[in-house]
Amino acid sequence: KGKRAFIAGVADDNGYGWAIAKSLAAAGAEILVGTWVPALNIFESSLRRGKFDESRILPDGSLMEITKVYPLDAVFDNPEDVPEEIKTNKRYAGSSNWTVQEAAECVKNDFGSIDVLVHSLANGPEVVKPLLETSRKGYLAAISASSYSYVSLLKHFLPIINPGGSSISLTYIASERIIPGYGGGMSSAKAALESDTRVLAFEAGRKKGIRVNTISAGPLRSRAAKAIGFIDMMIDYSSANAPLEKELSAEEVGNTAAFLASPLASAITGGVIYVDNGLNAMGVGV
Ligand code: NAI
């Protein structure tokens, strides 16, 4: 039987979440996505109006189907967490059931279970500020949106992930090496995400035999990356210095996610898997 995947963090066709959805769809999976509430209307109307049709084409010529789009804001675990100014915000008021707990409940009610959980989201309001200039509020917001959001997603979805299932997140090498410009506590958030990947692999493995891995991806010109402001430089740096001199395509990350979700990866868990043309292995620029 085909697998079912829930991919949190898809709001256009430029990011890693979209590419992972495509690779999983090409491998026969049914695709559900979780879309950040403020981006939901544009994403759904663009999908409906065919704006993504060219990007939906799979290797066999068919178009990727997204069975259902769920509104999601992964910084809120349940309705009690949601402050009044968000509840009454115009961009949120039109949607419902978008906290992590409610989204998991909706997926359970609609489909019963999933096989693959993907976390492809991050947010750091002060990402352009060096760590020394980052406020406590900005740092904690980065950790909340980019790290705890994963703990919460896995916690709430774990009961409906089928045995043999797999959970995947996206990280960046700024967690372990100095990448000036990746500020606001985002480097800290990725370090937490990688450490949590190990602990969650143990806990979800012992509890349900679920595998937990994170992909350390090279630079991609996504919407989120453009907001950081140095993405073109990072892409050029990678092409100039990585063992493989090509530009990384989102599809290469998508295909790795499909591999990690498949039985081919049945002994791989707790890992940080580099998909970066080998840049992580370099010790100096060339
Ligand atoms: P993206 O912009 O396609 O994806 C980020 C998504 O997070 C967006 O859809 C946004 O709406 C969503 N989001 C933000 N806050 C949210 C919240 N509170 N609740 C729910 N969704 C929320 O950008 P990209 O770059 O594909 O990011 C996906 C993952 O890949 C992130 O974890 C990012 O850190 C990681 N990554 C990206 C790299 C790059 O160069 N683009 C390199 C290495 C890792």
Boltz pocket constraint, residues with backbone or C-beta under 6 A from the ligand:
constraints:
  - pocket:
      binder: B
      contacts: [[A, 8], [A, 9], [A, 10], [A, 11], [A, 12], [A, 14], [A, 15], [A, 16], [A, 17], [A, 34], [A, 35], [A, 36], [A, 37], [A, 39], [A, 72], [A, 73], [A, 74], [A, 75], [A, 119], [A, 120], [A, 121], [A, 122], [A, 123], [A, 145], [A, 170], [A, 171], [A, 172], [A, 173], [A, 215], [A, 216], [A, 217], [A, 218], [A, 219], [A, 220], [A, 221], [A, 222], [A, 223], [A, 224], [A, 225]]
      max_distance: 6.0
